[in-house]
Amino acid sequence: MSQSRARAARRQSPPPRRRAPRIVRAAGPADLLRHIPDLLPAEPEDSLVLVLFAGGPGTVSRTVGAMRVDLLHTEDPAPLRAWSASLLGRALLVEGVTGVAAAAYTPDAFAPSGRPPAAAQLRAVCRQAERMGLEVQGRFVVAADGWGSLDDPELPRGGHPLALLEPDGPRPARRRGVVARPARAPEDEHERFLAQYVDWWQRPEGPGGVLHGVTLGERSAPRPAACPAAPSDPPGPEAEPSAMDRYRYGGDLDRLVELIEGVLAPHEDTDRPCACRALLLALVERQGLIPMLLGQVGWGPAFGRELWTAFAAPAGRERTGERLRAALGGSRFRRPDRDRVDAAVAALQEVAAHIDLPRHGAAVDEALAWLHWACGASSTAGALAERALRQHADRDLAPMLLDRVRRGVLPDWAYREDPSRPDPFDALLTPPRTGGPVRGGSRS
């Protein structure tokens, strides 16, 4: 596929689907706290959560998201001020935010005197929010033995019962925020998965054929329509390639894009392990291939065709490389499709149940780390990146992610709906352009 065709496909591809907003009306503090876990990728524990609100004077405020950080365990004013300033500085980057509510989740209990735990941290954060011009809409603590508001003059000693914060119904299963490894697959599935993994490097449409030109013969057996990665018959004696076939680029890149889309398609339990899971491992294991895979997962088949085309044909590679760095680095690039990211997380968790080698575990954890970071789950991303590097220290993407997590850097799309569009405030911060140097001396 030529670069011109890839650009045309990118221009014609529809924008990623946006999830319909879930409308929740909070009638009071208990209602708000009951819904905070639904705004986060994982249950908040030993954390401080900022619920971000948008709304002008005389309008009803609505939530635009939530931010979670580890709770700072000190009451020393100096580190509390620095911590609060850093946290609120990130909150101000969110497009349209006008107010916040702060909630501390702590394993500590209320003091015998009735003083709520984490009160110093809440006061420091809310004072900083007011200094920055944000309206503080609540200061809450959820402790081991009760919950309450620092602004409630009638807060009972020991707080309100935690039962008041229980959801009305079962919460939806969380598809992110899982760091523990899944249970190991049954032995027969495990062996079948490893055989499929080896098979992918022998198939013409696999990474070996499409990307490295190592073609081991064509296969004519039909594949079920449910998943394009369904295994086919083994190669026959005529499969031995010529030297020209072995070392040429010329595989069907559209076929590879189709296979990756099959990874993200819904699968029945009876399909496990589908051969596309083995292909997923083959791609994330290779340092040079995981960026293209993540790019297609996040931004769709049109962007995937552009990336794989640039990989196989050097023409136009520099421009595509810049776009890929902007996408994976979380800079001025449009937001990835969350449904596709969720599907990839589920597929990688299934892969993790079928592998034993540390290098395979590191590759899967590295991919999971980026997918979590792209969704704003920074703490989970950091834990996964650390685990990847413990298993295999030579991974390339994990150190970059870990550095961003430790510096508190999230993708630009965590703060703005579409970072690829110019921010109107940038014009205010950019010095005006002049017509050139003044001739004939300085002007006073």
LUMDREN-284158 format. One record per residue (C-alpha): residue number from 1; residue in three letters; x, y, z. Coordinates in steps of 0.2 Angstrom, whole numbers, padded with zeros to 4 digits, m for minus. Layout:
N
[atom NUM "ALA" [X Y Z]]
...
end
This chain:
444
[atom 1 "MET" [0000 0000 0000]]
[atom 2 "SER" [0008 0017 m0005]]
[atom 3 "GLN" [0010 0032 0006]]
[atom 4 "SER" [m0003 0042 m0005]]
[atom 5 "ARG" [m0016 0028 m0002]]
[atom 6 "ALA" [m0012 0028 0017]]
[atom 7 "ARG" [m0014 0047 0018]]
[atom 8 "ALA" [m0031 0046 0008]]
[atom 9 "ALA" [m0037 0032 0019]]
[atom 10 "ARG" [m0033 0042 0034]]
[atom 11 "ARG" [m0042 0058 0028]]
[atom 12 "GLN" [m0057 0047 0024]]
[atom 13 "SER" [m0058 0037 0040]]
[atom 14 "PRO" [m0072 0043 0052]]
[atom 15 "PRO" [m0066 0050 0069]]
[atom 16 "PRO" [m0066 0038 0084]]
[atom 17 "ARG" [m0083 0034 0091]]
[atom 18 "ARG" [m0086 0044 0107]]
[atom 19 "ARG" [m0094 0036 0122]]
[atom 20 "ALA" [m0111 0042 0127]]
[atom 21 "PRO" [m0110 0052 0143]]
[atom 22 "ARG" [m0118 0044 0158]]
[atom 23 "ILE" [m0129 0056 0167]]
[atom 24 "VAL" [m0128 0054 0186]]
[atom 25 "ARG" [m0137 0067 0198]]
[atom 26 "ALA" [m0129 0068 0215]]
[atom 27 "ALA" [m0142 0074 0228]]
[atom 28 "GLY" [m0129 0076 0242]]
[atom 29 "PRO" [m0112 0071 0248]]
[atom 30 "ALA" [m0116 0053 0250]]
[atom 31 "ASP" [m0122 0052 0232]]
[atom 32 "LEU" [m0106 0060 0226]]
[atom 33 "LEU" [m0095 0049 0235]]
[atom 34 "ARG" [m0105 0034 0230]]
[atom 35 "HIS" [m0101 0038 0212]]
[atom 36 "ILE" [m0083 0043 0213]]
[atom 37 "PRO" [m0076 0025 0210]]
[atom 38 "ASP" [m0086 0025 0194]]
[atom 39 "LEU" [m0075 0040 0188]]
[atom 40 "LEU" [m0059 0030 0191]]
[atom 41 "PRO" [m0051 0015 0183]]
[atom 42 "ALA" [m0048 0007 0200]]
[atom 43 "GLU" [m0055 0008 0218]]
[atom 44 "PRO" [m0047 0022 0227]]
[atom 45 "GLU" [m0037 0016 0242]]
[atom 46 "ASP" [m0025 0027 0252]]
[atom 47 "SER" [m0028 0040 0239]]
[atom 48 "LEU" [m0033 0058 0237]]
[atom 49 "VAL" [m0046 0061 0223]]
[atom 50 "LEU" [m0051 0077 0215]]
[atom 51 "VAL" [m0068 0077 0206]]
[atom 52 "LEU" [m0067 0091 0193]]
[atom 53 "PHE" [m0082 0101 0189]]
[atom 54 "ALA" [m0086 0113 0174]]
[atom 55 "GLY" [m0100 0126 0175]]
[atom 56 "GLY" [m0102 0145 0174]]
[atom 57 "PRO" [m0111 0157 0186]]
[atom 58 "GLY" [m0129 0152 0187]]
[atom 59 "THR" [m0127 0135 0179]]
[atom 60 "VAL" [m0128 0118 0186]]
[atom 61 "SER" [m0110 0111 0188]]
[atom 62 "ARG" [m0106 0094 0179]]
[atom 63 "THR" [m0091 0083 0182]]
[atom 64 "VAL" [m0078 0082 0168]]
[atom 65 "GLY" [m0068 0069 0176]]
[atom 66 "ALA" [m0058 0064 0192]]
[atom 67 "MET" [m0039 0063 0196]]
[atom 68 "ARG" [m0032 0051 0209]]
[atom 69 "VAL" [m0015 0052 0217]]
[atom 70 "ASP" [m0007 0043 0232]]
[atom 71 "LEU" [m0011 0051 0248]]
[atom 72 "LEU" [0004 0061 0256]]
[atom 73 "HIS" [0007 0055 0273]]
[atom 74 "THR" [0013 0070 0282]]
[atom 75 "GLU" [0006 0086 0290]]
[atom 76 "ASP" [0021 0096 0288]]
[atom 77 "PRO" [0015 0112 0279]]
[atom 78 "ALA" [0030 0114 0267]]
[atom 79 "PRO" [0028 0097 0258]]
[atom 80 "LEU" [0009 0099 0258]]
[atom 81 "ARG" [0010 0115 0249]]
[atom 82 "ALA" [0022 0108 0236]]
[atom 83 "TRP" [0011 0093 0234]]
[atom 84 "SER" [m0005 0103 0233]]
[atom 85 "ALA" [0002 0115 0220]]
[atom 86 "SER" [0008 0101 0209]]
[atom 87 "LEU" [m0009 0092 0210]]
[atom 88 "LEU" [m0019 0108 0207]]
[atom 89 "GLY" [m0008 0113 0193]]
[atom 90 "ARG" [m0012 0097 0183]]
[atom 91 "ALA" [m0031 0100 0187]]
[atom 92 "LEU" [m0030 0117 0179]]
[atom 93 "LEU" [m0024 0109 0163]]
[atom 94 "VAL" [m0041 0101 0161]]
[atom 95 "GLU" [m0051 0110 0148]]
[atom 96 "GLY" [m0066 0120 0156]]
[atom 97 "VAL" [m0063 0115 0174]]
[atom 98 "THR" [m0070 0128 0186]]
[atom 99 "GLY" [m0072 0119 0203]]
[atom 100 "VAL" [m0066 0104 0212]]
[atom 101 "ALA" [m0072 0092 0226]]
[atom 102 "ALA" [m0058 0084 0236]]
[atom 103 "ALA" [m0060 0066 0244]]
[atom 104 "ALA" [m0047 0057 0254]]
[atom 105 "TYR" [m0048 0038 0255]]
[atom 106 "THR" [m0038 0032 0270]]
[atom 107 "PRO" [m0036 0016 0280]]
[atom 108 "ASP" [m0035 0026 0296]]
[atom 109 "ALA" [m0049 0028 0308]]
[atom 110 "PHE" [m0057 0044 0315]]
[atom 111 "ALA" [m0048 0050 0331]]
[atom 112 "PRO" [m0056 0047 0348]]
[atom 113 "SER" [m0060 0066 0348]]
[atom 114 "GLY" [m0069 0064 0332]]
[atom 115 "ARG" [m0056 0072 0321]]
[atom 116 "PRO" [m0057 0065 0304]]
[atom 117 "PRO" [m0040 0057 0297]]
[atom 118 "ALA" [m0032 0066 0282]]
[atom 119 "ALA" [m0039 0083 0287]]
[atom 120 "ALA" [m0023 0092 0285]]
[atom 121 "GLN" [m0021 0085 0267]]
[atom 122 "LEU" [m0038 0090 0262]]
[atom 123 "ARG" [m0037 0108 0269]]
[atom 124 "ALA" [m0020 0110 0260]]
[atom 125 "VAL" [m0027 0105 0244]]
[atom 126 "CYS" [m0043 0115 0245]]
[atom 127 "ARG" [m0033 0131 0250]]
[atom 128 "GLN" [m0022 0129 0235]]
[atom 129 "ALA" [m0038 0127 0224]]
[atom 130 "GLU" [m0045 0143 0231]]
[atom 131 "ARG" [m0029 0152 0228]]
[atom 132 "MET" [m0030 0146 0209]]
[atom 133 "GLY" [m0047 0153 0207]]
[atom 134 "LEU" [m0056 0136 0208]]
[atom 135 "GLU" [m0073 0134 0218]]
[atom 136 "VAL" [m0071 0121 0231]]
[atom 137 "GLN" [m0087 0111 0231]]
[atom 138 "GLY" [m0083 0099 0245]]
[atom 139 "ARG" [m0070 0092 0257]]
[atom 140 "PHE" [m0073 0073 0261]]
[atom 141 "VAL" [m0065 0059 0270]]
[atom 142 "VAL" [m0068 0041 0268]]
[atom 143 "ALA" [m0060 0032 0283]]
[atom 144 "ALA" [m0059 0014 0289]]
[atom 145 "ASP" [m0073 0016 0301]]
[atom 146 "GLY" [m0084 0030 0293]]
[atom 147 "TRP" [m0085 0045 0281]]
[atom 148 "GLY" [m0089 0063 0283]]
[atom 149 "SER" [m0087 0081 0276]]
[atom 150 "LEU" [m0075 0093 0284]]
[atom 151 "ASP" [m0088 0106 0281]]
[atom 152 "ASP" [m0102 0097 0291]]
[atom 153 "PRO" [m0104 0106 0308]]
[atom 154 "GLU" [m0115 0091 0314]]
[atom 155 "LEU" [m0103 0077 0308]]
[atom 156 "PRO" [m0105 0063 0322]]
[atom 157 "ARG" [m0090 0057 0331]]
[atom 158 "GLY" [m0083 0043 0321]]
[atom 159 "GLY" [m0092 0049 0305]]
[atom 160 "HIS" [m0107 0042 0295]]
[atom 161 "PRO" [m0109 0024 0292]]
[atom 162 "LEU" [m0099 0017 0277]]
[atom 163 "ALA" [m0115 0007 0272]]
[atom 164 "LEU" [m0122 0024 0265]]
[atom 165 "LEU" [m0109 0024 0252]]
[atom 166 "GLU" [m0113 0007 0245]]
[atom 167 "PRO" [m0119 0007 0227]]
[atom 168 "ASP" [m0138 0004 0223]]
[atom 169 "GLY" [m0133 m0011 0212]]
[atom 170 "PRO" [m0118 m0021 0206]]
[atom 171 "ARG" [m0104 m0010 0199]]
[atom 172 "PRO" [m0098 m0015 0181]]
[atom 173 "ALA" [m0083 m0026 0180]]
[atom 174 "ARG" [m0067 m0015 0179]]
[atom 175 "ARG" [m0057 m0018 0163]]
[atom 176 "ARG" [m0042 m0008 0169]]
[atom 177 "GLY" [m0033 m0006 0185]]
[atom 178 "VAL" [m0029 m0025 0186]]
[atom 179 "VAL" [m0010 m0028 0190]]
[atom 180 "ALA" [m0011 m0046 0197]]
[atom 181 "ARG" [m0008 m0059 0184]]
[atom 182 "PRO" [m0023 m0069 0178]]
[atom 183 "ALA" [m0024 m0088 0183]]
[atom 184 "ARG" [m0013 m0099 0172]]
[atom 185 "ALA" [m0023 m0107 0158]]
[atom 186 "PRO" [m0026 m0126 0158]]
[atom 187 "GLU" [m0012 m0136 0151]]
[atom 188 "ASP" [m0020 m0141 0135]]
[atom 189 "GLU" [m0024 m0123 0131]]
[atom 190 "HIS" [m0006 m0118 0136]]
[atom 191 "GLU" [0002 m0130 0124]]
[atom 192 "ARG" [m0010 m0126 0110]]
[atom 193 "PHE" [m0006 m0107 0112]]
[atom 194 "LEU" [0013 m0110 0111]]
[atom 195 "ALA" [0011 m0120 0095]]
[atom 196 "GLN" [0000 m0106 0088]]
[atom 197 "TYR" [0014 m0094 0093]]
[atom 198 "VAL" [0027 m0103 0083]]
[atom 199 "ASP" [0016 m0106 0069]]
[atom 200 "TRP" [0013 m0087 0066]]
[atom 201 "TRP" [0032 m0085 0062]]
[atom 202 "GLN" [0029 m0098 0048]]
[atom 203 "ARG" [0013 m0091 0040]]
[atom 204 "PRO" [0015 m0079 0026]]
[atom 205 "GLU" [0002 m0066 0033]]
[atom 206 "GLY" [0011 m0067 0050]]
[atom 207 "PRO" [0025 m0055 0057]]
[atom 208 "GLY" [0038 m0066 0048]]
[atom 209 "GLY" [0030 m0065 0031]]
[atom 210 "VAL" [0022 m0048 0031]]
[atom 211 "LEU" [0036 m0038 0040]]
[atom 212 "HIS" [0052 m0048 0038]]
[atom 213 "GLY" [0049 m0056 0021]]
[atom 214 "VAL" [0052 m0074 0028]]
[atom 215 "THR" [0038 m0082 0018]]
[atom 216 "LEU" [0036 m0101 0021]]
[atom 217 "GLY" [0023 m0105 0008]]
[atom 218 "GLU" [0005 m0101 0004]]
[atom 219 "ARG" [m0009 m0109 0013]]
[atom 220 "SER" [m0026 m0112 0004]]
[atom 221 "ALA" [m0037 m0119 0019]]
[atom 222 "PRO" [m0052 m0107 0022]]
[atom 223 "ARG" [m0053 m0098 0038]]
[atom 224 "PRO" [m0069 m0095 0048]]
[atom 225 "ALA" [m0076 m0078 0046]]
[atom 226 "ALA" [m0078 m0075 0065]]
[atom 227 "CYS" [m0059 m0072 0067]]
[atom 228 "PRO" [m0047 m0069 0052]]
[atom 229 "ALA" [m0033 m0077 0063]]
[atom 230 "ALA" [m0040 m0094 0064]]
[atom 231 "PRO" [m0026 m0107 0060]]
[atom 232 "SER" [m0025 m0116 0044]]
[atom 233 "ASP" [m0016 m0131 0038]]
[atom 234 "PRO" [0003 m0133 0040]]
[atom 235 "PRO" [0014 m0129 0025]]
[atom 236 "GLY" [0018 m0143 0013]]
[atom 237 "PRO" [0034 m0149 0006]]
[atom 238 "GLU" [0033 m0135 m0007]]
[atom 239 "ALA" [0034 m0122 0006]]
[atom 240 "GLU" [0053 m0120 0006]]
[atom 241 "PRO" [0055 m0102 0000]]
[atom 242 "SER" [0068 m0095 m0013]]
[atom 243 "ALA" [0082 m0083 m0007]]
[atom 244 "MET" [0073 m0069 m0015]]
[atom 245 "ASP" [0056 m0073 m0007]]
[atom 246 "ARG" [0064 m0075 0010]]
[atom 247 "TYR" [0072 m0058 0011]]
[atom 248 "ARG" [0060 m0046 0002]]
[atom 249 "TYR" [0046 m0035 0009]]
[atom 250 "GLY" [0031 m0038 m0001]]
[atom 251 "GLY" [0018 m0046 0011]]
[atom 252 "ASP" [0000 m0041 0012]]
[atom 253 "LEU" [0000 m0026 0024]]
[atom 254 "ASP" [m0019 m0025 0023]]
[atom 255 "ARG" [m0020 m0043 0029]]
[atom 256 "LEU" [m0010 m0039 0044]]
[atom 257 "VAL" [m0021 m0024 0048]]
[atom 258 "GLU" [m0036 m0035 0046]]
[atom 259 "LEU" [m0028 m0048 0058]]
[atom 260 "ILE" [m0025 m0035 0072]]
[atom 261 "GLU" [m0043 m0029 0070]]
[atom 262 "GLY" [m0048 m0047 0073]]
[atom 263 "VAL" [m0038 m0047 0089]]
[atom 264 "LEU" [m0050 m0033 0095]]
[atom 265 "ALA" [m0066 m0041 0089]]
[atom 266 "PRO" [m0078 m0049 0102]]
[atom 267 "HIS" [m0073 m0068 0105]]
[atom 268 "GLU" [m0084 m0082 0113]]
[atom 269 "ASP" [m0077 m0092 0127]]
[atom 270 "THR" [m0077 m0107 0116]]
[atom 271 "ASP" [m0064 m0099 0105]]
[atom 272 "ARG" [m0050 m0099 0118]]
[atom 273 "PRO" [m0036 m0098 0115]]
[atom 274 "CYS" [m0039 m0090 0098]]
[atom 275 "ALA" [m0024 m0090 0086]]
[atom 276 "CYS" [m0025 m0071 0086]]
[atom 277 "ARG" [m0019 m0070 0104]]
[atom 278 "ALA" [m0003 m0079 0099]]
[atom 279 "LEU" [m0001 m0066 0085]]
[atom 280 "LEU" [m0003 m0053 0098]]
[atom 281 "LEU" [0011 m0060 0108]]
[atom 282 "ALA" [0022 m0061 0093]]
[atom 283 "LEU" [0019 m0043 0089]]
[atom 284 "VAL" [0022 m0036 0107]]
[atom 285 "GLU" [0037 m0046 0110]]
[atom 286 "ARG" [0046 m0037 0096]]
[atom 287 "GLN" [0053 m0020 0101]]
[atom 288 "GLY" [0051 m0013 0084]]
[atom 289 "LEU" [0033 m0019 0081]]
[atom 290 "ILE" [0025 m0014 0097]]
[atom 291 "PRO" [0024 0004 0093]]
[atom 292 "MET" [0014 0001 0077]]
[atom 293 "LEU" [0003 m0012 0086]]
[atom 294 "LEU" [m0002 0001 0099]]
[atom 295 "GLY" [m0004 0014 0086]]
[atom 296 "GLN" [m0017 0004 0077]]
[atom 297 "VAL" [m0025 m0002 0093]]
[atom 298 "GLY" [m0027 0016 0099]]
[atom 299 "TRP" [m0032 0025 0083]]
[atom 300 "GLY" [m0039 0012 0071]]
[atom 301 "PRO" [m0035 0003 0055]]
[atom 302 "ALA" [m0032 0019 0044]]
[atom 303 "PHE" [m0018 0024 0056]]
[atom 304 "GLY" [m0012 0006 0057]]
[atom 305 "ARG" [m0011 0005 0038]]
[atom 306 "GLU" [0000 0021 0038]]
[atom 307 "LEU" [0011 0014 0051]]
[atom 308 "TRP" [0014 m0003 0044]]
[atom 309 "THR" [0016 0004 0027]]
[atom 310 "ALA" [0030 0016 0033]]
[atom 311 "PHE" [0038 0002 0042]]
[atom 312 "ALA" [0039 m0009 0026]]
[atom 313 "ALA" [0043 0005 0014]]
[atom 314 "PRO" [0054 0019 0019]]
[atom 315 "ALA" [0046 0032 0008]]
[atom 316 "GLY" [0037 0045 0020]]
[atom 317 "ARG" [0044 0036 0035]]
[atom 318 "GLU" [0050 0052 0044]]
[atom 319 "ARG" [0033 0061 0044]]
[atom 320 "THR" [0024 0045 0050]]
[atom 321 "GLY" [0037 0042 0063]]
[atom 322 "GLU" [0034 0060 0070]]
[atom 323 "ARG" [0015 0056 0071]]
[atom 324 "LEU" [0018 0040 0080]]
[atom 325 "ARG" [0030 0048 0092]]
[atom 326 "ALA" [0016 0061 0096]]
[atom 327 "ALA" [0003 0048 0098]]
[atom 328 "LEU" [0013 0036 0109]]
[atom 329 "GLY" [0021 0050 0119]]
[atom 330 "GLY" [0004 0058 0123]]
[atom 331 "SER" [0007 0075 0115]]
[atom 332 "ARG" [m0003 0085 0103]]
[atom 333 "PHE" [m0013 0070 0095]]
[atom 334 "ARG" [m0031 0066 0096]]
[atom 335 "ARG" [m0038 0055 0110]]
[atom 336 "PRO" [m0037 0036 0107]]
[atom 337 "ASP" [m0053 0025 0106]]
[atom 338 "ARG" [m0057 0019 0124]]
[atom 339 "ASP" [m0067 0004 0117]]
[atom 340 "ARG" [m0052 m0002 0107]]
[atom 341 "VAL" [m0040 0001 0121]]
[atom 342 "ASP" [m0052 m0009 0133]]
[atom 343 "ALA" [m0053 m0023 0120]]
[atom 344 "ALA" [m0034 m0024 0119]]
[atom 345 "VAL" [m0032 m0024 0138]]
[atom 346 "ALA" [m0044 m0039 0139]]
[atom 347 "ALA" [m0035 m0048 0125]]
[atom 348 "LEU" [m0018 m0045 0133]]
[atom 349 "GLN" [m0024 m0052 0150]]
[atom 350 "GLU" [m0029 m0068 0141]]
[atom 351 "VAL" [m0012 m0069 0133]]
[atom 352 "ALA" [m0004 m0067 0150]]
[atom 353 "ALA" [m0013 m0083 0156]]
[atom 354 "HIS" [m0004 m0093 0143]]
[atom 355 "ILE" [0014 m0088 0145]]
[atom 356 "ASP" [0028 m0093 0156]]
[atom 357 "LEU" [0044 m0085 0149]]
[atom 358 "PRO" [0050 m0069 0158]]
[atom 359 "ARG" [0053 m0060 0141]]
[atom 360 "HIS" [0035 m0064 0136]]
[atom 361 "GLY" [0028 m0057 0152]]
[atom 362 "ALA" [0039 m0041 0151]]
[atom 363 "ALA" [0032 m0038 0133]]
[atom 364 "VAL" [0014 m0040 0138]]
[atom 365 "ASP" [0016 m0030 0154]]
[atom 366 "GLU" [0024 m0016 0144]]
[atom 367 "ALA" [0010 m0015 0132]]
[atom 368 "LEU" [m0003 m0015 0146]]
[atom 369 "ALA" [0007 m0001 0154]]
[atom 370 "TRP" [0005 0010 0139]]
[atom 371 "LEU" [m0014 0006 0137]]
[atom 372 "HIS" [m0017 0010 0156]]
[atom 373 "TRP" [m0007 0026 0154]]
[atom 374 "ALA" [m0016 0032 0139]]
[atom 375 "CYS" [m0032 0030 0149]]
[atom 376 "GLY" [m0025 0041 0163]]
[atom 377 "ALA" [m0022 0026 0175]]
[atom 378 "SER" [m0005 0032 0179]]
[atom 379 "SER" [m0002 0022 0195]]
[atom 380 "THR" [m0007 0005 0187]]
[atom 381 "ALA" [0004 0010 0172]]
[atom 382 "GLY" [0019 0013 0183]]
[atom 383 "ALA" [0017 m0004 0192]]
[atom 384 "LEU" [0016 m0013 0176]]
[atom 385 "ALA" [0031 m0004 0169]]
[atom 386 "GLU" [0041 m0009 0184]]
[atom 387 "ARG" [0036 m0027 0183]]
[atom 388 "ALA" [0040 m0027 0164]]
[atom 389 "LEU" [0058 m0021 0168]]
[atom 390 "ARG" [0060 m0033 0182]]
[atom 391 "GLN" [0057 m0047 0170]]
[atom 392 "HIS" [0067 m0040 0156]]
[atom 393 "ALA" [0078 m0025 0158]]
[atom 394 "ASP" [0080 m0021 0140]]
[atom 395 "ARG" [0063 m0016 0135]]
[atom 396 "ASP" [0062 0001 0127]]
[atom 397 "LEU" [0045 0008 0130]]
[atom 398 "ALA" [0043 0004 0149]]
[atom 399 "PRO" [0057 0015 0155]]
[atom 400 "MET" [0049 0030 0145]]
[atom 401 "LEU" [0032 0026 0153]]
[atom 402 "LEU" [0040 0024 0170]]
[atom 403 "ASP" [0049 0041 0169]]
[atom 404 "ARG" [0032 0050 0164]]
[atom 405 "VAL" [0023 0042 0179]]
[atom 406 "ARG" [0036 0047 0191]]
[atom 407 "ARG" [0036 0065 0185]]
[atom 408 "GLY" [0017 0065 0185]]
[atom 409 "VAL" [0015 0067 0166]]
[atom 410 "LEU" [m0001 0061 0158]]
[atom 411 "PRO" [m0006 0062 0140]]
[atom 412 "ASP" [m0012 0079 0134]]
[atom 413 "TRP" [m0029 0071 0129]]
[atom 414 "ALA" [m0031 0068 0148]]
[atom 415 "TYR" [m0034 0086 0149]]
[atom 416 "ARG" [m0041 0092 0133]]
[atom 417 "GLU" [m0054 0084 0122]]
[atom 418 "ASP" [m0043 0085 0106]]
[atom 419 "PRO" [m0025 0091 0109]]
[atom 420 "SER" [m0022 0091 0090]]
[atom 421 "ARG" [m0032 0107 0089]]
[atom 422 "PRO" [m0023 0123 0094]]
[atom 423 "ASP" [m0027 0129 0111]]
[atom 424 "PRO" [m0034 0147 0110]]
[atom 425 "PHE" [m0024 0152 0125]]
[atom 426 "ASP" [m0008 0148 0116]]
[atom 427 "ALA" [m0010 0163 0106]]
[atom 428 "LEU" [m0010 0174 0121]]
[atom 429 "LEU" [0006 0166 0127]]
[atom 430 "THR" [0015 0168 0110]]
[atom 431 "PRO" [0025 0184 0108]]
[atom 432 "PRO" [0019 0194 0093]]
[atom 433 "ARG" [0028 0192 0077]]
[atom 434 "THR" [0037 0208 0071]]
[atom 435 "GLY" [0042 0213 0053]]
[atom 436 "GLY" [0061 0211 0057]]
[atom 437 "PRO" [0074 0220 0066]]
[atom 438 "VAL" [0073 0239 0068]]
[atom 439 "ARG" [0086 0248 0057]]
[atom 440 "GLY" [0094 0264 0061]]
[atom 441 "GLY" [0097 0261 0080]]
[atom 442 "SER" [0085 0257 0094]]
[atom 443 "ARG" [0068 0266 0097]]
[atom 444 "SER" [0064 0273 0114]]
end
